Amino acid sequence: ELTNIPGDQVNWRLNKGPSDFNREQRFVVSGVYALPKRSYGSAFARGLLNNWQIASIVVFQTGLPFSVVVDNGNSVINRANLASGFSGGFYASGSVRDRLNGFFNTAAFTRSCPTAACNTGLAVVTNPTFDPSAPFGNTPRNFLTGPGQKNVDISFIKLIPVSERVRAEFRAEFFNAFNWVNYANPNNNLIGANFGRIERASTGPRVIQLAFKVSF
């Protein structure tokens, strides 16, 4: 039994669209750079300044797709209808931070379910725009895209040769080194209290980790 999947489960053609994990663009660069060794100075200075490496992973990617749904908590979730006479773009203007309270144009959508199915538990919602030809909503699946994401992880690595067979390694690792905020997809439930708002981040803040390892 298929439950909690938006759309018409009888006509699968109406569910054609991008997958939930589709990212249209993704740029990833990773590498390790060994700092040049110095052959002058005291033995202590050479031991302190030599055998350093810098490693990094850089990720820039577009956001994840999402549908606009009408979900009152039962096992059947409709997609929304396009509002009659709507014209213009679906996305609000400005940076993501400026659009936290309205990432997309919520006026572009209206309820798709008939009167009884739109009962939110508080009141029966009338729906004069119900379309019998598209009883589960006429908006496509995953046709909107959420905020993009960016992240840089950096590691500083000190190799410490102890003997021919033993080597120590000290690492200082910075995850999300620049402490960028990556936002999650907005609330996509048309009958939800925060419809269109971005309510949370999708990744954590900067994390610093220190590690020491001995290989033999």
Disulfide bonds with the S-S distance in Angstrom:
Cys113-Cys118 1.93
